[in-house]
């Protein structure tokens, strides 16, 4: 299992309606699902790392997440989001490297 964890702060909002309307189907096509997609969040530790939105997606595999990112249906939305926002995207494997 893998998780995409994103923080997104739009700089323009023209890309948002099409992104919301169309990307959910593409996420599902690759076996992913949204766990959180919200502006309702608060930072409770560390230096301020503000973001307008926090998004968490669950993927069945790393390959599924990467295939989503390069899906020809998604690429125009990715380009629009990255051009119209400050975004950070982390792909995290569901494992505990520190467990003893």
N, CA, C and O atoms as CSV, one atom per row, in Angstrom:
chain,resi,resn,atom,element,x,y,z
A,1,UNK,N,N,0.849,-1.171,0.000
A,1,UNK,CA,C,0.000,0.000,0.000
A,1,UNK,C,C,0.902,1.244,0.000
A,1,UNK,O,O,1.946,1.275,0.651
A,2,UNK,N,N,0.479,2.235,-0.727
A,2,UNK,CA,C,1.177,3.513,-0.793
A,2,UNK,C,C,0.170,4.638,-0.610
A,2,UNK,O,O,-1.021,4.478,-0.875
A,3,UNK,N,N,0.666,5.761,-0.159
A,3,UNK,CA,C,-0.165,6.937,0.042
A,3,UNK,C,C,0.467,8.132,-0.651
A,3,UNK,O,O,1.673,8.355,-0.541
A,4,UNK,N,N,-0.339,8.892,-1.359
A,4,UNK,CA,C,0.058,10.207,-1.856
A,4,UNK,C,C,-0.416,11.219,-0.825
A,4,UNK,O,O,-1.588,11.239,-0.449
A,5,UNK,N,N,0.502,12.053,-0.378
A,5,UNK,CA,C,0.182,13.110,0.570
A,5,UNK,C,C,0.586,14.420,-0.097
A,5,UNK,O,O,1.755,14.624,-0.425
A,6,UNK,N,N,-0.382,15.300,-0.295
A,6,UNK,CA,C,-0.134,16.553,-0.998
A,6,UNK,C,C,-0.562,17.739,-0.158
A,6,UNK,O,O,-1.521,17.671,0.611
A,7,UNK,N,N,0.179,18.835,-0.324
A,7,UNK,CA,C,-0.317,20.124,0.122
A,7,UNK,C,C,-0.363,21.005,-1.109
A,7,UNK,O,O,0.583,21.054,-1.895
A,8,UNK,N,N,-1.477,21.700,-1.264
A,8,UNK,CA,C,-1.734,22.489,-2.474
A,8,UNK,C,C,-2.295,23.846,-2.071
A,8,UNK,O,O,-3.276,23.938,-1.334
A,9,UNK,N,N,-1.654,24.890,-2.566
A,9,UNK,CA,C,-2.159,26.242,-2.389
A,9,UNK,C,C,-2.339,26.852,-3.777
A,9,UNK,O,O,-1.354,27.224,-4.416
A,10,UNK,N,N,-3.576,26.961,-4.251
A,10,UNK,CA,C,-3.812,27.537,-5.579
A,10,UNK,C,C,-3.324,28.983,-5.666
A,10,UNK,O,O,-3.477,29.766,-4.728
A,11,UNK,N,N,-2.735,29.314,-6.811
A,11,UNK,CA,C,-2.350,30.695,-7.110
A,11,UNK,C,C,-3.327,31.313,-8.108
A,11,UNK,O,O,-3.464,32.534,-8.190
A,12,UNK,N,N,-3.995,30.458,-8.855
A,12,UNK,CA,C,-5.142,30.817,-9.700
A,12,UNK,C,C,-6.152,29.679,-9.545
A,12,UNK,O,O,-5.770,28.552,-9.230
A,13,UNK,N,N,-7.425,29.964,-9.761
A,13,UNK,CA,C,-8.414,28.920,-9.532
A,13,UNK,C,C,-9.096,28.401,-10.793
A,13,UNK,O,O,-10.048,27.626,-10.700
A,14,UNK,N,N,-8.633,28.808,-11.955
A,14,UNK,CA,C,-9.285,28.405,-13.200
A,14,UNK,C,C,-9.176,26.902,-13.469
A,14,UNK,O,O,-10.035,26.347,-14.154
A,15,UNK,N,N,-8.169,26.246,-12.962
A,15,UNK,CA,C,-7.951,24.816,-13.197
A,15,UNK,C,C,-8.792,23.929,-12.280
A,15,UNK,O,O,-8.980,22.747,-12.571
A,16,UNK,N,N,-9.295,24.478,-11.185
A,16,UNK,CA,C,-9.897,23.667,-10.129
A,16,UNK,C,C,-11.190,22.959,-10.553
A,16,UNK,O,O,-11.308,21.763,-10.288
A,17,UNK,N,N,-12.169,23.616,-11.195
A,17,UNK,CA,C,-13.413,22.905,-11.535
A,17,UNK,C,C,-13.197,21.655,-12.393
A,17,UNK,O,O,-13.761,20.603,-12.092
A,18,UNK,N,N,-12.403,21.750,-13.438
A,18,UNK,CA,C,-12.150,20.574,-14.294
A,18,UNK,C,C,-11.361,19.521,-13.539
A,18,UNK,O,O,-11.610,18.327,-13.704
A,19,UNK,N,N,-10.414,19.945,-12.714
A,19,UNK,CA,C,-9.609,19.013,-11.941
A,19,UNK,C,C,-10.514,18.180,-11.029
A,19,UNK,O,O,-10.420,16.953,-11.009
A,20,UNK,N,N,-11.377,18.841,-10.288
A,20,UNK,CA,C,-12.270,18.138,-9.366
A,20,UNK,C,C,-13.243,17.243,-10.124
A,20,UNK,O,O,-13.493,16.110,-9.714
A,21,UNK,N,N,-13.784,17.737,-11.209
A,21,UNK,CA,C,-14.792,16.991,-11.961
A,21,UNK,C,C,-14.234,15.743,-12.633
A,21,UNK,O,O,-14.942,14.745,-12.771
A,22,UNK,N,N,-12.975,15.789,-13.051
A,22,UNK,CA,C,-12.458,14.728,-13.916
A,22,UNK,C,C,-11.436,13.798,-13.284
A,22,UNK,O,O,-11.308,12.657,-13.729
A,23,UNK,N,N,-10.712,14.231,-12.278
A,23,UNK,CA,C,-9.611,13.393,-11.791
A,23,UNK,C,C,-10.058,12.223,-10.917
A,23,UNK,O,O,-9.354,11.217,-10.837
A,24,UNK,N,N,-11.203,12.332,-10.267
A,24,UNK,CA,C,-11.665,11.218,-9.436
A,24,UNK,C,C,-11.808,9.925,-10.218
A,24,UNK,O,O,-11.445,8.855,-9.730
A,25,UNK,N,N,-12.335,10.021,-11.426
A,25,UNK,CA,C,-12.492,8.838,-12.279
A,25,UNK,C,C,-11.134,8.261,-12.650
A,25,UNK,O,O,-10.977,7.042,-12.712
A,26,UNK,N,N,-10.160,9.116,-12.894
A,26,UNK,CA,C,-8.826,8.657,-13.268
A,26,UNK,C,C,-8.135,8.013,-12.073
A,26,UNK,O,O,-7.434,7.013,-12.225
A,27,UNK,N,N,-8.329,8.578,-10.891
A,27,UNK,CA,C,-7.781,7.983,-9.670
A,27,UNK,C,C,-8.334,6.566,-9.515
A,27,UNK,O,O,-7.569,5.626,-9.297
A,28,UNK,N,N,-9.645,6.407,-9.623
A,28,UNK,CA,C,-10.279,5.093,-9.475
A,28,UNK,C,C,-9.775,4.106,-10.523
A,28,UNK,O,O,-9.589,2.924,-10.232
A,29,UNK,N,N,-9.555,4.593,-11.736
A,29,UNK,CA,C,-9.069,3.735,-12.821
A,29,UNK,C,C,-7.747,3.066,-12.450
A,29,UNK,O,O,-7.453,1.964,-12.915
A,30,UNK,N,N,-6.959,3.727,-11.622
A,30,UNK,CA,C,-5.652,3.198,-11.208
A,30,UNK,C,C,-5.696,2.559,-9.823
A,30,UNK,O,O,-4.653,2.288,-9.228
A,31,UNK,N,N,-6.897,2.320,-9.313
A,31,UNK,CA,C,-7.053,1.631,-8.042
A,31,UNK,C,C,-6.889,2.516,-6.823
A,31,UNK,O,O,-6.795,2.019,-5.701
A,32,UNK,N,N,-6.855,3.821,-7.032
A,32,UNK,CA,C,-6.674,4.743,-5.920
A,32,UNK,C,C,-7.993,5.225,-5.364
A,32,UNK,O,O,-9.042,5.094,-5.995
A,33,UNK,N,N,-7.923,5.787,-4.162
A,33,UNK,CA,C,-9.110,6.423,-3.593
A,33,UNK,C,C,-8.677,7.575,-2.693
A,33,UNK,O,O,-7.640,7.531,-2.032
A,34,UNK,N,N,-9.510,8.597,-2.697
A,34,UNK,CA,C,-9.268,9.750,-1.827
A,34,UNK,C,C,-9.632,9.380,-0.399
A,34,UNK,O,O,-10.732,8.891,-0.142
A,35,UNK,N,N,-8.715,9.609,0.528
A,35,UNK,CA,C,-9.004,9.448,1.946
A,35,UNK,C,C,-9.331,10.796,2.570
A,35,UNK,O,O,-10.136,10.883,3.497
A,36,UNK,N,N,-8.706,11.838,2.061
A,36,UNK,CA,C,-8.973,13.205,2.526
A,36,UNK,C,C,-8.661,14.159,1.388
A,36,UNK,O,O,-7.673,13.995,0.673
A,37,UNK,N,N,-9.511,15.150,1.231
A,37,UNK,CA,C,-9.314,16.226,0.246
A,37,UNK,C,C,-10.010,17.427,0.846
A,37,UNK,O,O,-11.202,17.638,0.620
A,38,UNK,N,N,-9.261,18.228,1.623
A,38,UNK,CA,C,-9.931,19.193,2.477
A,38,UNK,C,C,-9.106,20.443,2.774
A,38,UNK,O,O,-7.875,20.436,2.753
A,39,UNK,N,N,-9.833,21.496,3.046
A,39,UNK,CA,C,-9.229,22.725,3.566
A,39,UNK,C,C,-9.314,22.745,5.088
A,39,UNK,O,O,-8.788,23.657,5.726
A,40,UNK,N,N,-9.976,21.742,5.677
A,40,UNK,CA,C,-10.130,21.653,7.133
A,40,UNK,C,C,-8.950,20.887,7.722
A,40,UNK,O,O,-8.992,19.664,7.857
A,41,UNK,N,N,-7.919,21.609,8.063
A,41,UNK,CA,C,-6.735,20.990,8.662
A,41,UNK,C,C,-6.041,22.025,9.521
A,41,UNK,O,O,-6.199,23.229,9.318
A,42,UNK,N,N,-5.276,21.547,10.475
A,42,UNK,CA,C,-4.477,22.462,11.277
A,42,UNK,C,C,-3.132,21.823,11.557
A,42,UNK,O,O,-3.028,20.616,11.778
A,43,UNK,N,N,-2.118,22.647,11.542
A,43,UNK,CA,C,-0.774,22.192,11.853
A,43,UNK,C,C,-0.601,22.252,13.359
A,43,UNK,O,O,-0.860,23.287,13.973
A,44,UNK,N,N,-0.167,21.154,13.959
A,44,UNK,CA,C,-0.048,21.115,15.408
A,44,UNK,C,C,1.395,20.954,15.885
A,44,UNK,O,O,1.656,20.861,17.084
A,45,UNK,N,N,2.331,20.920,14.928
A,45,UNK,CA,C,3.727,20.778,15.314
A,45,UNK,C,C,4.619,21.332,14.203
A,45,UNK,O,O,4.254,21.293,13.028
A,46,UNK,N,N,5.799,21.853,14.587
A,46,UNK,CA,C,6.809,22.277,13.634
A,46,UNK,C,C,6.619,23.690,13.117
A,46,UNK,O,O,5.662,24.385,13.460
A,47,UNK,N,N,7.574,24.094,12.272
A,47,UNK,CA,C,7.527,25.407,11.636
A,47,UNK,C,C,6.329,25.483,10.703
A,47,UNK,O,O,5.911,24.484,10.120
A,48,UNK,N,N,5.791,26.676,10.575
A,48,UNK,CA,C,4.613,26.882,9.751
A,48,UNK,C,C,4.850,26.393,8.324
A,48,UNK,O,O,5.785,26.828,7.652
A,49,UNK,N,N,4.002,25.501,7.884
A,49,UNK,CA,C,4.037,24.984,6.520
A,49,UNK,C,C,2.614,25.073,5.967
A,49,UNK,O,O,2.009,24.068,5.594
A,50,UNK,N,N,2.107,26.285,5.925
A,50,UNK,CA,C,0.727,26.492,5.525
A,50,UNK,C,C,0.426,26.011,4.124
A,50,UNK,O,O,1.280,26.056,3.238
A,51,UNK,N,N,-0.780,25.556,3.936
A,51,UNK,CA,C,-1.282,25.158,2.624
A,51,UNK,C,C,-2.799,25.308,2.656
A,51,UNK,O,O,-3.430,25.106,3.694
A,52,UNK,N,N,-3.372,25.659,1.523
A,52,UNK,CA,C,-4.820,25.818,1.457
A,52,UNK,C,C,-5.536,24.471,1.556
A,52,UNK,O,O,-6.585,24.363,2.191
A,53,UNK,N,N,-4.965,23.454,0.927
A,53,UNK,CA,C,-5.589,22.133,0.879
A,53,UNK,C,C,-4.592,21.053,1.266
A,53,UNK,O,O,-3.397,21.163,0.990
A,54,UNK,N,N,-5.092,20.023,1.898
A,54,UNK,CA,C,-4.311,18.812,2.170
A,54,UNK,C,C,-5.081,17.658,1.549
A,54,UNK,O,O,-6.297,17.545,1.703
A,55,UNK,N,N,-4.348,16.804,0.844
A,55,UNK,CA,C,-4.966,15.695,0.135
A,55,UNK,C,C,-4.204,14.423,0.481
A,55,UNK,O,O,-2.973,14.408,0.501
A,56,UNK,N,N,-4.954,13.353,0.755
A,56,UNK,CA,C,-4.349,12.043,0.985
A,56,UNK,C,C,-5.082,11.049,0.094
A,56,UNK,O,O,-6.308,10.944,0.131
A,57,UNK,N,N,-4.313,10.327,-0.703
A,57,UNK,CA,C,-4.865,9.268,-1.552
A,57,UNK,C,C,-4.206,7.951,-1.174
A,57,UNK,O,O,-3.041,7.921,-0.775
A,58,UNK,N,N,-4.950,6.873,-1.301
A,58,UNK,CA,C,-4.431,5.533,-1.045
A,58,UNK,C,C,-4.289,4.816,-2.380
A,58,UNK,O,O,-5.181,4.875,-3.227
A,59,UNK,N,N,-3.155,4.136,-2.560
A,59,UNK,CA,C,-2.873,3.392,-3.791
A,59,UNK,C,C,-2.555,1.940,-3.446
A,59,UNK,O,O,-1.978,1.669,-2.393
A,60,UNK,N,N,-2.923,1.009,-4.317
A,60,UNK,CA,C,-2.597,-0.396,-4.051
A,60,UNK,C,C,-1.106,-0.701,-4.213
A,60,UNK,O,O,-0.606,-1.684,-3.665
A,61,UNK,N,N,-0.398,0.146,-4.970
A,61,UNK,CA,C,1.027,-0.088,-5.217
A,61,UNK,C,C,1.689,1.213,-5.676
A,61,UNK,O,O,1.016,2.170,-6.059
A,62,UNK,N,N,2.989,1.223,-5.628
A,62,UNK,CA,C,3.752,2.364,-6.139
A,62,UNK,C,C,3.502,2.521,-7.644
A,62,UNK,O,O,3.354,3.632,-8.153
A,63,UNK,N,N,3.460,1.394,-8.331
A,63,UNK,CA,C,3.244,1.420,-9.778
A,63,UNK,C,C,1.905,2.069,-10.125
A,63,UNK,O,O,1.811,2.833,-11.086
A,64,UNK,N,N,0.867,1.761,-9.336
A,64,UNK,CA,C,-0.448,2.355,-9.592
A,64,UNK,C,C,-0.385,3.872,-9.461
A,64,UNK,O,O,-0.939,4.597,-10.288
A,65,UNK,N,N,0.295,4.349,-8.413
A,65,UNK,CA,C,0.419,5.801,-8.209
A,65,UNK,C,C,1.186,6.447,-9.351
A,65,UNK,O,O,0.783,7.492,-9.863
A,66,UNK,N,N,2.285,5.832,-9.748
A,66,UNK,CA,C,3.101,6.411,-10.827
A,66,UNK,C,C,2.387,6.329,-12.170
A,66,UNK,O,O,2.516,7.230,-12.999
A,67,UNK,N,N,1.632,5.252,-12.388
A,67,UNK,CA,C,0.864,5.148,-13.635
A,67,UNK,C,C,-0.227,6.209,-13.691
A,67,UNK,O,O,-0.507,6.752,-14.760
A,68,UNK,N,N,-0.844,6.510,-12.556
A,68,UNK,CA,C,-1.805,7.601,-12.500
A,68,UNK,C,C,-1.147,8.913,-12.916
A,68,UNK,O,O,-1.691,9.657,-13.732
A,69,UNK,N,N,0.026,9.190,-12.352
A,69,UNK,CA,C,0.710,10.458,-12.620
A,69,UNK,C,C,1.043,10.652,-14.102
A,69,UNK,O,O,1.076,11.781,-14.593
A,70,UNK,N,N,1.287,9.550,-14.808
A,70,UNK,CA,C,1.646,9.679,-16.228
A,70,UNK,C,C,0.518,9.292,-17.180
A,70,UNK,O,O,0.723,9.204,-18.390
A,71,UNK,N,N,-0.670,9.061,-16.629
A,71,UNK,CA,C,-1.834,8.736,-17.455
A,71,UNK,C,C,-2.125,9.916,-18.386
A,71,UNK,O,O,-2.237,11.050,-17.921
A,72,UNK,N,N,-2.247,9.664,-19.694
A,72,UNK,CA,C,-2.503,10.751,-20.644
A,72,UNK,C,C,-3.764,11.565,-20.324
A,72,UNK,O,O,-3.839,12.744,-20.670
A,73,UNK,N,N,-4.749,10.948,-19.668
A,73,UNK,CA,C,-5.952,11.698,-19.266
A,73,UNK,C,C,-5.649,12.640,-18.095
A,73,UNK,O,O,-6.278,13.690,-17.961
A,74,UNK,N,N,-4.679,12.259,-17.246
A,74,UNK,CA,C,-4.370,13.064,-16.067
A,74,UNK,C,C,-3.320,14.141,-16.336
A,74,UNK,O,O,-3.360,15.202,-15.713
A,75,UNK,N,N,-2.397,13.892,-17.237
A,75,UNK,CA,C,-1.270,14.815,-17.463
A,75,UNK,C,C,-1.708,16.265,-17.673
A,75,UNK,O,O,-1.082,17.154,-17.096
A,76,UNK,N,N,-2.744,16.558,-18.461
A,76,UNK,CA,C,-3.151,17.969,-18.596
A,76,UNK,C,C,-3.609,18.580,-17.265
A,76,UNK,O,O,-3.384,19.763,-17.012
A,77,UNK,N,N,-4.254,17.766,-16.417
A,77,UNK,CA,C,-4.690,18.251,-15.101
A,77,UNK,C,C,-3.488,18.474,-14.184
A,77,UNK,O,O,-3.452,19.444,-13.427
A,78,UNK,N,N,-2.522,17.589,-14.252
A,78,UNK,CA,C,-1.293,17.751,-13.468
A,78,UNK,C,C,-0.580,19.037,-13.865
A,78,UNK,O,O,-0.149,19.809,-13.008
A,79,UNK,N,N,-0.460,19.258,-15.161
A,79,UNK,CA,C,0.198,20.480,-15.640
A,79,UNK,C,C,-0.559,21.727,-15.185
A,79,UNK,O,O,0.051,22.715,-14.778
A,80,UNK,N,N,-1.884,21.676,-15.255
A,80,UNK,CA,C,-2.694,22.826,-14.827
A,80,UNK,C,C,-2.539,23.068,-13.331
A,80,UNK,O,O,-2.409,24.210,-12.890
A,81,UNK,N,N,-2.553,21.976,-12.542
A,81,UNK,CA,C,-2.416,22.129,-11.089
A,81,UNK,C,C,-1.053,22.677,-10.721
A,81,UNK,O,O,-0.958,23.589,-9.900
A,82,UNK,N,N,-0.008,22.148,-11.304
A,82,UNK,CA,C,1.329,22.614,-10.935
A,82,UNK,C,C,1.600,24.026,-11.443
A,82,UNK,O,O,2.364,24.766,-10.824
A,83,UNK,N,N,0.986,24.409,-12.562
A,83,UNK,CA,C,1.145,25.777,-13.061
A,83,UNK,C,C,0.314,26.769,-12.255
A,83,UNK,O,O,0.675,27.939,-12.134
A,84,UNK,N,N,-0.810,26.286,-11.701
A,84,UNK,CA,C,-1.736,27.181,-11.014
A,84,UNK,C,C,-1.742,27.046,-9.506
A,84,UNK,O,O,-2.704,27.434,-8.843
A,85,UNK,N,N,-0.651,26.488,-8.958
A,85,UNK,CA,C,-0.594,26.329,-7.503
A,85,UNK,C,C,0.842,26.140,-7.043
A,85,UNK,O,O,1.752,25.904,-7.838
A,86,UNK,N,N,1.011,26.252,-5.755
A,86,UNK,CA,C,2.240,25.795,-5.108
A,86,UNK,C,C,1.860,24.444,-4.511
A,86,UNK,O,O,1.003,24.366,-3.631
A,87,UNK,N,N,2.497,23.389,-4.991
A,87,UNK,CA,C,2.121,22.031,-4.590
A,87,UNK,C,C,3.344,21.231,-4.185
A,87,UNK,O,O,4.433,21.405,-4.732
A,88,UNK,N,N,3.143,20.356,-3.219
A,88,UNK,CA,C,4.156,19.382,-2.824
A,88,UNK,C,C,3.461,18.031,-2.741
A,88,UNK,O,O,2.386,17.914,-2.153
A,89,UNK,N,N,4.074,17.022,-3.326
A,89,UNK,CA,C,3.468,15.695,-3.394
A,89,UNK,C,C,4.493,14.685,-2.903
A,89,UNK,O,O,5.600,14.588,-3.431
A,90,UNK,N,N,4.097,13.937,-1.881
A,90,UNK,CA,C,4.956,12.898,-1.330
A,90,UNK,C,C,4.284,11.556,-1.557
A,90,UNK,O,O,3.083,11.417,-1.323
A,91,UNK,N,N,5.050,10.558,-2.012
A,91,UNK,CA,C,4.551,9.201,-2.155
A,91,UNK,C,C,5.185,8.401,-1.014
A,91,UNK,O,O,6.408,8.299,-0.911
A,92,UNK,N,N,4.326,7.837,-0.160
A,92,UNK,CA,C,4.786,7.214,1.076
A,92,UNK,C,C,4.355,5.752,1.096
A,92,UNK,O,O,3.177,5.438,0.929
A,93,UNK,N,N,5.324,4.866,1.302
A,93,UNK,CA,C,5.004,3.455,1.434
A,93,UNK,C,C,4.451,3.183,2.822
A,93,UNK,O,O,4.945,3.735,3.805
A,94,UNK,N,N,3.436,2.344,2.911
A,94,UNK,CA,C,2.812,2.008,4.198
A,94,UNK,C,C,3.657,0.943,4.891
A,94,UNK,O,O,3.337,-0.246,4.867
A,95,UNK,N,N,4.740,1.402,5.505
A,95,UNK,CA,C,5.602,0.494,6.265
A,95,UNK,C,C,6.278,1.282,7.360
A,95,UNK,O,O,6.321,2.511,7.318
A,96,UNK,N,N,6.798,0.587,8.325
A,96,UNK,CA,C,7.470,1.221,9.460
A,96,UNK,C,C,8.930,0.792,9.455
A,96,UNK,O,O,9.270,-0.285,9.945
A,97,UNK,N,N,9.793,1.642,8.899
A,97,UNK,CA,C,11.226,1.345,8.844
A,97,UNK,C,C,11.887,1.395,10.218
A,97,UNK,O,O,13.006,0.912,10.387
A,98,UNK,N,N,11.201,1.976,11.198
A,98,UNK,CA,C,11.800,2.140,12.531
A,98,UNK,C,C,11.315,1.099,13.529
A,98,UNK,O,O,11.766,1.086,14.674
A,99,UNK,N,N,10.409,0.233,13.116
A,99,UNK,CA,C,9.899,-0.804,14.027
A,99,UNK,C,C,11.024,-1.767,14.374
A,99,UNK,O,O,11.886,-2.081,13.553
A,100,UNK,N,N,10.983,-2.216,15.607
A,100,UNK,CA,C,12.019,-3.170,16.049
A,100,UNK,C,C,11.450,-4.534,16.250
A,100,UNK,O,O,12.175,-5.457,16.620
